[in-house]
Every structure is written in C-alpha cells, then in structure tokens.
C-alpha cells in the first residue's frame, strides 16, 4: 500500500515558530492528505511531555491523538483519529576544522520508535553536556569524525532508529555553500552505510541532487520542515512510500530500501537559497541586488557592489559538487528512477489571487471537496480537475490550478540570499543567462537585467 509521509517538522519550541498544537497539525493533515507526520522536537522536555500526554501508540511505533479536544477548519473531531504521528527531531551538529575560524554545521533528522528511545538519547545529550533547552539541540563536536561517531552512538540505541541529513543543500545542510564540505567522507569516513537517505530540502529537488555522484544510491526524501501548522506549510513537501503495513518498522524499511513511489516538491526557485547573489539590505548595498545563474556568476565569486564573497546558491553548489566528486566517487549500478511532482501549496495559490485568509479557506475547502484532499487534486489529470471544479470555483482559480499542474509558473526573481520572488502564473522559464546586477562595479541606482534564454 502507499502512504504519504512528512517526516521533518517542528514544534512551537524550535525558534521562529508560533504556537503549534497537535490538533491543528492533525486537522491540516486531513485536508492535505498526509498520513504520517513527524512530531518535531521530541527531545525537548516540554514538547515531549505534551506528546506523552496527548498521544497513544496505535500501530507499532506510530501514534494518534488520545482525545482530540478541538478540530480546526470546521472539521469534526472524529476525523482527526486517523492522523498518525512518528516521533522525530532535528539535531544540529557543529564541528571545527583546523585552519578555519567558522565552524561547519550538519543538520540531521532522527526518527524514533518509542519514548524509551527518546529517554536514551536524552541521556546521551547529558553525557555530552549538551543543553537541551531549545527544540533543536546544538551538539558541539571537535571535528567531522566526532560528528559521525555521535550519530552512530545514537543509532546504536535501537536498530530501528533512522537518521538522514536534512535539507542537504541549504546553508544549514551538510553540502551547504558556507560549509565547504565536499564529501560525506568528512563526516563518516569511507564507511557510511548507516546513512540510507537524504532530504532534498525546499531549495532543491531530485533533478538537482542527481547531479551529485555521492548521493546516487541514496533514498531522496521530501518533507515540509514546517514551522507552522497552516495549510501552506503542512505537507508543502512530502514523500509517498510503498509499505506492506502502516507501522514504524515498515516506514523505516521502505526508506532503507528506497521504496519511494513519488515525492511532492517545491519548485526549487521558491526555496530560500536557490541562486547565487546578495540581497539589497546587506552592508554597503543601499538596496542594490546581485543575482546570478551559475553561468553568469563572476569568476571571482565576489559581489560587484560590496566586494565580499557572494552567497552561492543551491544550483551552483550542486554543479560544483558534481565536478569535484566525479573524480573521487565510483558510481554504482543503474541510475535510480525518481518520480516527483512540482507544485505550489494550494492555499498559497489562492492567497496569491488576493483573497484574505477567511475567504481563502472557503475556496480551498471547495476546491478539495470533490477529490477528498489536496494531494488527490494534484494527482488527478487535467480533465478531471477541470470537470470537477467547473461550477465550484471561479474560472480564474481553476485556470491557475491548471497552470500549476502543467508547470506553467515561476518566481520573479528566483529566490536568493533569503529574498522571496513573486509567483508568476502562465509561463515557464529556465535559468540560462539570468543576471541582475548594477551596470558598474560601483553602487548605481540603475540595474541591468539579462533576460532568460
């Protein structure tokens, strides 16, 4: 059977998040079509206590709400009983490297089968003198080797604990441009069989990560990394897995044997760090921006405005890694076929059309009603979408949904250095020859723009 999983989430204790309740998460899961959701931050004492109080184990290692107190979006409380949660956290490992002032960083998602596992990991944090005072604990290590050793020590608690590097291409990911880590060997040596999967992250998709030889045999997982329980966050990326039964062990076995049916992905250019550039609010910029596709980045990789190193985007970083690893990594077997869909969360699309949250929710629920949930809407063919929504939604909304389904959309500009572009519907583009920069190396009020090829 197929189940949809969003395995990287956060609680309201992770920083940069609002108040997040399990009931709100479960309500969004119902409308989005997500079967299993990560709890996020399960090692943090306050959130762990809430998980213990509100969840009960159903299938082996999967949990449901004991007695949901309230349902959101005008759902019935009984509808929340089918939502399943998996115990999950993100740990941040930092380590030094001789000769470098800045510490390197590797964010890792962990999945646990039981609260007993969690208690054992908390014991390790105490042994390592890690402060467990935020949702995502920071684990300071001497070097990359110690990172690998500590990850293995956690995995040794239970053979069914699973770990995978999070959002591998973003600055906080293992291959992030500021980390200067060009191989997983720096962390795990030549023997890293404990790592079965990686997370694509919002700024990359399987097409980009397939450039990197070292990742060729790993399972690609897509998750929301949500910091809110809203409909535009829960399941904004997710993974569909083939399992024999809906249990924790079956999910882990599916990850380890790459039984991914498909993933739902952001268009990478909507992710925060897609292209190389500097935003206008940086020192000395006075509003001037610089944005480059990989073929347009200055040879020096220095900003023509401030003279500092440019923030290298995910696309360019993936190309760098491909060139570096081709000389070091022996490719294995046949190339894995990876099926994925590129979409924009439906709630985000409706708000793009100018509707407030209240009206957007009404339109959203009307849109998904003929399909049961949002996932099923996107999986339907164009004729089915158009036919079922005719007379239910205004034509402009139907047309936008169809454009997204066809892939006729982009963001202007593509995201760079955390700056978000505007969603543009009805056209496609590529990134060859994309460049925004001042005409001269001095700060100028004028920008030149080289159009897409």
C-alpha positions, 0 to 999 in steps of 0.5 A: 500500500502507499502512504504519504509521509512528512517526516521533518517538522517542528514544534512551537519550541524550535525558534521562529515558530508560533504556537503549534498544537497537535490538533491543528497539525492533525486537522491540516493533515486531513485536508492535505492528505498526509498520513504520517507526520513527524512530531518535531522536537521530541527531545525537548522536555516540554514538547515531549511531555505534551506528546506523552500526554496527548498521544497513544501508540496505535500501530507499532511505533506510530501514534494518534491523538488520545482525545482530540479536544478541538478540530480546526477548519470546521472539521469534526473531531472524529476525523482527526483519529486517523492522523498518525504521528512518528516521533522525530527531531532535528539535531544540529551538529557543529564541528571545527576544522583546523585552519578555519575560524567558522565552524561547519554545521550538519543538520540531521533528522532522527526518527524514533520508535518509542519514548524509551528511545527518546529517554536514551538519547536524552541521556546521551545529550547529558553525557555530552553536556549538551543543553537541551533547552531549545527544540533543536539541540546544538551538539558541539563536536571537535571535528567531522569524525566526532560528528559521525561517531555521535550519530552512530552512538545514537543509532546504536540505541535501537536498530530501528532508529533512522537518521538522514541529513536534512535539507542537504543543500541549504546553508544549514545542510551538510553540502551547504555553500558556507560549509565547504564540505565536499564529501560525506567522507568528512563526516563518516569516513569511507564507511557510511552505510548507516546513512540510507537517505537524504532530504532534498530540502525546499531549495532543491529537488531530485533533478538537482541532487542527481547531479551529485555522484555521492548521493546516487544510491541514496533514498531522496526524501521530501518533507515540509520542515514546517514551522507552522501548522497552516495549510501552506506549510503542512505537507508543502513537501512530502514523500509517498512510500510503498509499505506492506503495513502502516507501522514504524518498522515498515516506514523505516524499511521502505526508506532503507530500501528506497521504496519511494513511489513519488515525492511532492516538491517545491519548485526549487526557485521558491526555496530560500537559497536557490541562486547565487547573489546578495540581497539589497539590505546587506552592508554597503548595498543601499538596496542594490541586488546581485543575482546570478545563474551559475553561468553568469556568476563572476569568476571571482565569486565576489559581489560587484557592489560590496566586494565580499564573497557572494552567497552561492546558491543551491544550483551552483553548489550542486554543479560544483559538487558534481565536478569535484566528486566525479573524480573521487566517487565510483558510481554504482549500478543503474541510475535510480528512477525518481518520480516527483511532482512540482507544485505550489501549496494550494492555499498559497495559490489562492492567497496569491489571487488576493483573497484574505485568509477567511475567504481563502479557506472557503475556496480551498475547502471547495476546491478539495471537496470533490477529490477528498484532499489536496494531494488527490487534486494534484494527482488527478489529470487535467480533465478531471480537475477541470470537470470537477471544479467547473461550477465550484470555483471561479474560472480564474482559480481553476485556470491557475490550478491548471497552470500549476499542474502543467508547470506553467509558473515561476518566481520573479526573481528566483529566490536568493540570499533569503529574498522571496520572488513573486509567483508568476502564473502562465509561463515557464522559464529556465535559468540560462543567462539570468543576471541582475546586477548594477551596470558598474562595479560601483553602487548605481541606482540603475540595474541591468537585467539579462533576460532568460534564454 
